[in-house]
Amino acid sequence: MIQQQFEKDFGRTGEVSVNDVKAWLGTEEGINATPHSQRSTAKILVNLTPDLDEFPLSDLINKVEEELKTPVQAAVKREDEQEFARLNGENLMFVEDAGRRLKSALLEDERWCDFWVRIEHHESLHAHDAVGVFTKGNEKGYLPIP
């Protein structure tokens, strides 16, 4: 996929300067579909407003996937792996970016009277993971309903 993007961006002239390639490699287009990129998980707790009769789980999952631009993946078939890599490559973000996106989306939904989000980017090159915790912003922090 990276080769296809390179050909699309530079054509088949046969001549490309080193500086142009170097600059291109620093863009999202130059690193799309990077295999084995960082894995991430998000843990989300929500307190529902008292008037709800059912937990809208599908709505919550769909909103998270919509904001992060990548679907939840438990197991991926080999033929689907390239598409997941492309989606991930087109939606690069730090843990803080993912947290801001999810917090903004959860704040828009009045069905959650409170929420707590923990995002973990599982590092493969470092001895630690990148972790972010985000809450609705209530004065006393996230309070589970007893």
Summary of the structure (lengths in Angstrom):
residues: 146
radius of gyration: 19.4
end to end distance: 50.4
largest distance: 67.3
contacts: 339
relative contact order: 0.18
helix: 40%
strand: 18%
